């Protein structure tokens, strides 16, 4: 195997790059979570407003649950707070 020549400052560069990548990944995850929470909040608000406007009962929730792939438990825990 070929011996690699030691490059001054290489280890620090690698450490810095890894830290920046990890920080960016964390920011992306937080932003994505924030968007999903905002989406679920808006969906819940839309459903509740239309339930009230059209005097729908809770059966509309059961129908929607069967049609859409959402985390309904999480959605309603946000909306009902």
Backbone as CSV, one residue per row, in Angstrom:
resi,resn,N_x,N_y,N_z,CA_x,CA_y,CA_z,C_x,C_y,C_z
1,UNK,0.833,-1.174,0.000,0.000,0.000,0.000,0.884,1.247,0.000
2,UNK,0.467,2.217,-0.728,1.248,3.449,-0.849,1.150,4.280,0.432
3,UNK,2.266,4.727,0.935,2.314,5.551,2.145,1.853,6.972,1.797
4,UNK,0.882,7.484,2.559,0.412,8.853,2.316,1.284,9.829,3.073
5,UNK,1.623,10.870,2.422,2.447,11.921,3.006,1.579,12.769,3.935
6,UNK,2.107,13.090,5.095,1.369,13.924,6.041,1.273,15.342,5.484
7,UNK,0.048,15.858,5.478,-0.194,17.214,4.987,-0.553,18.080,6.187
8,UNK,0.199,19.137,6.369,-0.030,20.031,7.505,-1.428,20.652,7.412
9,UNK,-2.160,20.577,8.503,-3.483,21.188,8.589,-4.607,20.326,8.019
10,UNK,-4.266,19.175,7.459,-5.270,18.310,6.842,-6.299,17.814,7.855
11,UNK,-5.835,17.336,8.993,-6.740,16.799,10.016,-7.725,17.865,10.483
12,UNK,-7.246,19.085,10.658,-8.134,20.173,11.088,-9.149,20.503,9.999
13,UNK,-8.695,20.515,8.741,-9.609,20.766,7.619,-10.715,19.716,7.600
14,UNK,-10.338,18.463,7.739,-11.321,17.383,7.738,-12.313,17.532,8.882
15,UNK,-11.812,17.854,10.055,-12.683,18.079,11.221,-13.644,19.232,10.968
16,UNK,-13.131,20.331,10.423,-13.968,21.498,10.129,-15.040,21.177,9.089
17,UNK,-14.663,20.441,8.051,-15.630,20.069,7.016,-16.742,19.189,7.592
18,UNK,-16.371,18.215,8.392,-17.361,17.339,9.009,-18.318,18.124,9.908
19,UNK,-17.775,19.078,10.648,-18.607,19.901,11.534,-19.593,20.745,10.726
20,UNK,-19.118,21.317,9.624,-20.008,22.131,8.780,-21.104,21.279,8.149
21,UNK,-20.740,20.092,7.695,-21.742,19.190,7.108,-22.782,18.811,8.140
22,UNK,-22.337,18.462,9.338,-23.277,18.091,10.395,-24.185,19.256,10.782
23,UNK,-23.626,20.448,10.870,-24.430,21.634,11.208,-25.479,21.894,10.129
24,UNK,-25.091,21.743,8.880,-26.038,21.955,7.781,-27.147,20.907,7.819
25,UNK,-26.781,19.665,8.079,-27.791,18.605,8.178,-28.777,18.884,9.306
26,UNK,-28.273,19.375,10.415,-29.144,19.702,11.542,-30.102,20.833,11.178
27,UNK,-29.576,21.880,10.516,-30.437,22.997,10.106,-31.517,22.527,9.131
28,UNK,-31.151,21.661,8.210,-32.126,21.133,7.245,-33.212,20.338,7.961
29,UNK,-32.816,19.491,8.891,-33.798,18.688,9.626,-34.745,19.574,10.426
30,UNK,-34.208,20.592,11.078,-35.053,21.504,11.854,-36.013,22.267,10.956
31,UNK,-35.533,22.728,9.817,-36.388,23.467,8.876,-37.488,22.552,8.337
32,UNK,-37.135,21.320,8.004,-38.128,20.378,7.493,-39.189,20.097,8.551
33,UNK,-38.758,19.876,9.784,-39.717,19.625,10.869,-40.636,20.817,11.077
34,UNK,-40.083,22.009,11.000,-40.883,23.217,11.163,-41.932,23.315,10.063
35,UNK,-41.562,22.992,8.837,-42.505,23.031,7.714,-43.609,21.993,7.874
36,UNK,-43.255,20.800,8.331,-44.256,19.750,8.518,-45.237,20.147,9.616
37,UNK,-44.738,20.709,10.697,-45.622,21.163,11.777,-46.561,22.249,11.264
38,UNK,-46.041,23.203,10.508,-46.883,24.266,9.946,-47.932,23.683,8.994
39,UNK,-47.532,22.716,8.177,-48.471,22.069,7.257,-49.582,21.369,8.020
40,UNK,-49.210,20.556,9.024,-50.222,19.846,9.795,-51.151,20.808,10.534
41,UNK,-50.598,21.873,11.043,-51.431,22.868,11.725,-52.448,23.453,10.738
42,UNK,-51.991,23.797,9.555,-52.873,24.374,8.544,-53.931,23.371,8.084
43,UNK,-53.527,22.109,7.901,-54.487,21.079,7.509,-55.552,20.918,8.592
44,UNK,-55.127,20.849,9.825,-56.083,20.719,10.926,-57.034,21.897,10.997
45,UNK,-56.504,23.084,10.799,-57.334,24.292,10.810,-58.355,24.249,9.674
46,UNK,-57.910,23.830,8.489,-58.823,23.725,7.344,-59.960,22.750,7.640
47,UNK,-59.607,21.609,8.206,-60.615,20.590,8.500,-61.620,21.111,9.522
48,UNK,-61.136,21.690,10.602,-62.026,22.194,11.653,-62.927,23.308,11.122
49,UNK,-62.359,24.234,10.345,-63.169,25.316,9.788,-64.271,24.776,8.886
50,UNK,-63.947,23.805,8.049,-64.963,23.247,7.151,-65.972,22.396,7.902
51,UNK,-65.530,21.723,8.942,-66.478,20.980,9.769,-67.510,21.934,10.353
52,UNK,-67.047,23.074,10.830,-67.961,24.048,11.430,-68.851,24.698,10.373
53,UNK,-68.267,25.087,9.255,-69.016,25.762,8.195,-70.094,24.856,7.601
54,UNK,-69.758,23.608,7.344,-70.688,22.686,6.685,-71.428,21.791,7.668
55,UNK,-71.167,22.023,8.960,-71.789,21.245,10.032,-71.551,19.744,9.852
56,UNK,-70.310,19.423,9.485,-69.917,18.022,9.357,-69.661,17.466,10.744
57,UNK,-69.911,16.214,10.898,-69.567,15.535,12.150,-68.152,14.978,12.073
58,UNK,-67.839,14.155,13.039,-66.500,13.555,13.086,-66.289,12.484,12.023
59,UNK,-67.362,12.058,11.354,-67.202,11.014,10.337,-66.320,11.484,9.183
60,UNK,-66.265,12.782,8.955,-65.400,13.293,7.890,-63.932,12.973,8.202
61,UNK,-63.597,12.968,9.458,-62.226,12.640,9.866,-61.911,11.191,9.495
62,UNK,-62.841,10.299,9.774,-62.629,8.895,9.433,-62.485,8.714,7.921
63,UNK,-63.266,9.438,7.152,-63.162,9.340,5.693,-61.824,9.877,5.206
64,UNK,-61.398,11.008,5.755,-60.104,11.569,5.359,-58.960,10.647,5.769
65,UNK,-59.091,10.055,6.927,-58.042,9.160,7.441,-57.795,8.019,6.459
66,UNK,-58.841,7.559,5.823,-58.696,6.469,4.869,-58.143,6.908,3.524
67,UNK,-58.187,8.202,3.233,-57.772,8.701,1.914,-56.373,9.298,1.879
68,UNK,-55.954,9.869,2.955,-54.685,10.612,2.953,-53.671,9.940,3.866
69,UNK,-52.435,9.968,3.438,-51.356,9.390,4.239,-50.706,10.481,5.083
70,UNK,-51.330,10.756,6.200,-50.808,11.754,7.135,-50.642,11.095,8.502
71,UNK,-49.856,11.705,9.322,-49.713,11.246,10.692,-50.865,11.867,11.481
72,UNK,-52.018,11.228,11.422,-53.235,11.804,11.999,-53.150,11.989,13.499
73,UNK,-52.550,11.036,14.183,-52.427,11.168,15.642,-51.665,12.446,15.992
74,UNK,-50.546,12.654,15.303,-49.737,13.851,15.539,-50.504,15.112,15.134
75,UNK,-51.169,15.047,13.985,-51.923,16.201,13.490,-52.961,16.660,14.517
76,UNK,-53.754,15.730,15.026,-54.810,16.132,15.948,-54.297,16.465,17.336
77,UNK,-53.122,15.962,17.683,-52.552,16.383,18.965,-52.142,17.849,18.903
78,UNK,-51.748,18.324,17.722,-51.376,19.748,17.548,-52.635,20.603,17.526
79,UNK,-53.615,20.189,16.743,-54.807,21.013,16.526,-55.649,21.147,17.785
80,UNK,-55.714,20.115,18.585,-56.589,20.144,19.744,-55.962,20.795,20.964
81,UNK,-54.712,21.257,20.846,-54.063,21.921,21.989,-54.541,23.333,22.126
